[in-house]
Structure formats: structure tokens, C-alpha cells
Amino acid sequence: ITARAPGRMDVMGGISDYSGSLLLQMTVKQMTIVQVQERTDSIIQLRSLINKSKSQNFSIDSNLLTDKNYAEASSLIHSYPGGDWANYILGCIMVLYIEKNLAFTGMNILIQSNVPMGKGVSSSASLEVATLCALEKIYNIKFEDTELPILAQKAENLMVGAPCGLMDQLSSYLGNKNKLLPLICQPHQVFSPVS
């Protein structure tokens, strides 16, 4: 299963999503692509392609996660080399396990992204949204309205430990090419896109 999600650019409002101000966001052409393949064993194998000759890999037995809460799972994943970046993806799996009672097994997950990291264009949100979209398809999960971006934010807050607002995930999930997405993020209200 393949899913993709774009990064986003702030046009107006920025970090005022925490105060409930009006925001205008726009997707960018750079995106994250996540491919998920089920396995017959319990191993979750992550591979993030950094460039044509370099990748990051992470592997964990899913049985180690199935009896954990958010804090326990996050601590366990962070204890492994590469756990800091793997927690973004595994956080999405844990959110579905805890919030949606997902009974998951082993899987291979391949990540490719050209969304610049650390540049304020939502590389983490695009990764979370693409991961949840792929898991939605492979496990036939039904999300209501803005449930998927809310779960993506929960993964980043509770598993990664980043206290982000909801603006990035909403923008990556709901944004349309060449349109502005008006938002108010306290708690959240989404308006019709503006050309």
C-alpha cells in the first residue's frame, strides 16, 4: 500500500494556532511517500531512504509494543539506536493500537521524502499523515472527518514528545494544490479552501 502527504507552508498565522487565531496554510509540492507491506511474522521493519546511496533502518518486534501505553512504548523505542526518528512512524501504529484497538502484526515500511526537515514546512506532519493514510488502507480503518490529523498530532505529542499544535497535520491532510486552507485550531475549525 502506498500513501503520500505534502508538506505545508504558513501564509498567515504561524504559531498563533495555539491561541485560536485565523491561519492560512498552503501545501507545497514536496511530499512524503510511505509504503507499507504486511509480513507473516511480528517484526516491524522501517527503512527511510535519505538519498540514492544512504538509508536509515530500524527494526522491532511488534510483540514488545502490544502491552504498552504511550509513555512505555515511547521509552522503549527511544532506547534503540534510531528510535528518535522511528518513533514518528511507530507512534502512528501505537495511536491506532490504543485509540482504535488495531490488532497489528509485522510489517515493512518504506519512507521516502523530499520535504526538508527542520525548515518549518511540516516534514514530521507529512510523515505522520502519510503513515496513517497507508495504515488506514492496509487495515481498512474508517476515520471520521478530521480524526486522522488529530491522531497524527497525538502520535507526535505523546510518542515523539513534541508539543505541536494541530495546524501542521490538518494542513497536510486537508490541503489542496494552489489553494489556501483557512483554519482556527482551538480546538479546530476548518473552512472552505480559497483559490
N, C-alpha and C positions, 0 to 999 in steps of 0.2 A: 504494500500500500504506500502510495506517495502523497504527501501533502505539502503545501507551501504557504508561507505567510510573509508579507512585506515588512520592511522597517517603516518608520514614520518620521515625519519632520514636524516640528512645532511651528505653526504660523502665528498663533496668538495664544497667550495664556501661560505657557510653560508650566512651572511648578505650582502655579496657583490652583492646580487640580485639587490640592489639599484644602483649599479654602472655599471651594464651591464656585469659583469664578467661571465665566464662559470661556471655553477653549475652542480653538480652531486647529485641527490636525489634518495632515495630508500624508498619504502613503508615498514612499519613494520606490524607485524601480528595483533597488537592491532587495533581495529576499533570502529567506532561509527555506531550504528543502529538506524534509525529513522523510526517510523511507523506513518502514517497519515490516519485518518479516517474522512470522511466528516460528518458534522452534519446538522440537518434540521433547526437549529437556527443560530444566529450570533455570538455565543460565541466561542472564540479560547481558548482551554484548553491545557496547556502544563504540562507534567509530566516527570521529569528526575529522573530515578532510580539511586541512588547513590550506594546502596548496597541492599541486600535482605530485610532489615528492614527499610530503610530510603529512602525517595524521596523528591524532591523539586517540588512544584506545582505553577503554575501561570495561571491566567485567565484574559481575557479582552474581551470586546465586540468589534467585528471587525468593527462595525459602527463608533467607535471612531477613527479609523485609516484611513478610506477611503477618507477623505478630507485633509489629512496631507501631507506635504513634509517631507524629511528625518529628518531635524532638529526638526520639530514639533513632529513627531512620536517618535523619539528617546527620546526627553524630556518627553513626556507623559509616555512612557514605563518605563523610569528610575524613574519616580515619584512613581511608585508602588513598594511595597516590592518584591524583587526578580527580578526586572526589569533589573538589570545588566546582569544576565545570560539569561533571556528571550529575550533580545534584539538580541542575536545571531540568534535565530530562527525566531523571528518576523521581524528581519532585512531582512531575505531572502524573507519573504512574501511581505514586503514593496518594495523591489527591483523589484520583479515581478509585483507588482501593478503599480509602477511608470515607469519602463523601458519596460515592456511587456504588459501593460494595462490589467493585470489579474483582473478579477472580482471575488474576493474570498468571501467565506461565512465562517460560523463557521466550526471548525474542532477540533478534538482531535489529539494531537501529543505526542507520547511517545518516549523518548530518553533513550538509553542505550549505555554506552561507557566504554571501558577499556583502552582507550588512556589516559595516565597520563596527568593531567592538570598541566600547568606551568613548564613542563620539556623540552620544546623546540622540541616536536615531533608533533606539529600541531594539538592539540586537538580541537582548535577552527575551523581550516580549515576543518577537517574531519566532524565536526558537520554541518558546513555550506554546504559542498558538499553533504553530505547525505541528509540534509533537502531539498536542491534544487533538488536532484535526485528524492526524493519522491514526491515533488510538481510537477515536470515535468511529472511523471507518472499519478498522480491523476487528473491533469488539462490538460493533453495531450498537453503539450507545446513542441515545437521543438526548440532546441538550436543548433546553428551553431558552429562547430569547438571548440574553446576554450571559447565560450560565457558563459557557466555555471561557470567555475572558475573565470572569470572576474566579473560576477555578485556576486559571493561569496565574492570576495575581496571588492567589492563596499559595500556590506552589512556590512562587518567588519569596513571599513573605515568610512562610512557615518552614520551608525546606532549605532555601538558599540563605535566608536571613536578611534579605534586602527589604527595607520598609517602603517599597514603592507604592504609589497610588495606582488607580485603575486606568488612567489615561492611555498608557502605552499599549496595554493588552486590548482595550476597546478599539483603539485606532488601528492596530494591526489586524484585528479580526473583522471589523466593520468598514474599514476604509475602502474607498473606490478610487481607481485611477483618475487623475485630473479633477478630483472633487475635494472640497474641504468638508471635514466632518466636524460639525459643532457638537460640543459635549459640555455637560456640567457633571462633575464627578463627586458630588456629596449628596446622597451616596452615588448615584449616577443617573443621568438623563441624556438620552441620545436624540438628536434632532435630525431632520432630513438633510442629506448631503447637499452642498452648494456647489454648482459648477464654477 
